[in-house]
Amino acid sequence: MASKRKTKKKSKGLGDSVEKFTEATGIKKIVKWIAGDDCGCEARKIKLNQMFKYKSNPECLIESEYLYLKEFFKIEKQTLKQDEQIKILSISNRVFKENKKASSCGSCARELINQVKRLYEVYKEEHNESQD
């Protein structure tokens, strides 16, 4: 008799992790026994996944983003114009699958720039781009 094995699915967020824990410990069976099949677990899982998403592998830069960043990082900047922040944020959100908003926080902008610069440097290195 062949045994049924569940394939381990990677958790997308905290909701998936909580579900795995409650299944492994038997808590989920007890809750379903007491509350029935509509115990609210699925809705809670979805809400927790939305609130506490796990990071996934970033997307690659597309050529237009790379060319923009190449020009952007040619000059060391002390300030960031609003249109620059929006463009950098747009690149970051797409690549890292996030939904960050523009901010007037200086340290937040610096962290955003540093994160995107690391991405740009890795991309440049992987594509054997020379220093300009």
C-alpha positions as CSV (number, residue, x, y, z in Angstrom):
1,M,0.0,0.0,0.0
2,A,1.5,3.3,-1.1
3,S,1.6,6.0,1.6
4,K,0.2,9.4,0.8
5,R,2.7,12.1,1.4
6,K,1.9,15.8,1.4
7,T,4.3,17.9,-0.6
8,K,5.7,20.6,1.6
9,K,4.5,23.9,0.2
10,K,6.6,27.0,1.0
11,S,4.9,29.4,3.4
12,K,3.9,32.7,1.7
13,G,3.4,34.4,5.1
14,L,2.6,34.0,8.8
15,G,-0.8,32.5,8.1
16,D,0.7,29.5,6.2
17,S,3.2,29.0,9.1
18,V,0.4,29.1,11.7
19,E,-1.6,26.6,9.7
20,K,1.3,24.2,9.4
21,F,1.9,24.5,13.2
22,T,-1.7,23.8,14.1
23,E,-1.9,20.8,11.7
24,A,1.4,19.4,13.0
25,T,0.3,19.7,16.7
26,G,-3.3,18.5,16.1
27,I,-4.8,21.8,17.2
28,K,-6.5,22.3,13.8
29,K,-8.4,19.0,14.2
30,I,-9.6,19.9,17.7
31,V,-10.7,23.4,16.6
32,K,-12.6,21.9,13.6
33,W,-14.2,19.3,15.9
34,I,-15.4,22.0,18.3
35,A,-16.2,24.8,15.9
36,G,-17.0,22.8,12.7
37,D,-15.5,23.2,9.2
38,D,-16.2,26.9,9.1
39,C,-14.1,27.9,12.1
40,G,-12.6,31.0,10.4
41,C,-9.2,29.4,10.0
42,E,-8.9,30.0,6.2
43,A,-9.9,33.7,6.5
44,R,-7.5,34.2,9.4
45,K,-4.7,32.5,7.3
46,I,-5.3,34.8,4.4
47,K,-5.4,37.9,6.6
48,L,-2.2,36.9,8.3
49,N,-0.5,36.2,5.0
50,Q,-1.4,39.6,3.7
51,M,-0.3,41.4,6.9
52,F,3.0,39.4,7.3
53,K,4.2,38.4,3.9
54,Y,7.5,36.5,3.7
55,K,10.1,37.9,1.3
56,S,10.4,36.0,-2.0
57,N,13.1,36.0,-4.5
58,P,13.5,39.3,-6.2
59,E,12.7,39.9,-9.9
60,C,15.5,40.9,-12.3
61,L,16.0,44.4,-13.4
62,I,14.6,45.2,-16.8
63,E,16.8,47.1,-19.2
64,S,15.1,50.5,-18.8
65,E,15.5,50.2,-15.0
66,Y,19.1,49.3,-15.3
67,L,19.8,52.2,-17.6
68,Y,18.0,54.6,-15.3
69,L,20.0,53.3,-12.2
70,K,23.2,53.5,-14.2
71,E,22.7,57.2,-14.8
72,F,21.3,57.8,-11.3
73,F,24.3,56.3,-9.5
74,K,26.9,58.1,-11.6
75,I,26.5,61.1,-9.3
76,E,26.7,60.9,-5.5
77,K,23.6,62.7,-4.3
78,Q,22.9,64.2,-0.9
79,T,19.2,64.9,-1.6
80,L,16.6,63.0,-3.6
81,K,14.1,64.8,-5.8
82,Q,10.5,63.6,-5.6
83,D,10.5,62.3,-9.1
84,E,13.7,60.3,-8.4
85,Q,12.2,58.9,-5.2
86,I,9.1,57.8,-7.1
87,K,11.1,56.1,-9.8
88,I,13.5,54.4,-7.4
89,L,10.5,53.3,-5.3
90,S,8.7,52.0,-8.4
91,I,11.8,49.9,-9.3
92,S,12.1,48.6,-5.7
93,N,8.5,47.7,-5.4
94,R,8.4,45.8,-8.7
95,V,11.7,43.9,-8.1
96,F,11.0,43.1,-4.4
97,K,7.3,42.6,-4.8
98,E,6.5,45.2,-2.2
99,N,4.1,48.1,-2.0
100,K,6.1,50.8,-0.2
101,K,4.9,54.4,-0.4
102,A,6.9,57.6,-0.8
103,S,8.1,59.1,2.4
104,S,9.7,62.3,3.7
105,C,11.8,60.2,6.2
106,G,15.4,60.7,5.3
107,S,16.7,57.4,6.8
108,C,13.9,55.5,5.0
109,A,15.0,57.1,1.7
110,R,18.6,56.3,2.4
111,E,17.7,52.7,3.1
112,L,15.7,52.5,-0.1
113,I,18.7,53.9,-2.1
114,N,21.1,51.5,-0.5
115,Q,18.8,48.5,-1.2
116,V,18.4,49.5,-4.8
117,K,22.2,50.3,-5.2
118,R,23.1,46.8,-3.9
119,L,20.6,45.3,-6.4
120,Y,22.2,47.5,-9.2
121,E,25.7,46.4,-8.2
122,V,24.9,42.7,-8.2
123,Y,23.1,43.1,-11.6
124,K,26.1,45.0,-13.0
125,E,28.6,42.4,-11.7
126,E,26.5,39.5,-13.0
127,H,26.4,41.1,-16.5
128,N,30.1,42.0,-16.5
129,E,29.5,45.7,-16.8
130,S,32.6,47.7,-16.5
131,Q,32.9,50.7,-14.2
132,D,31.9,54.0,-16.0
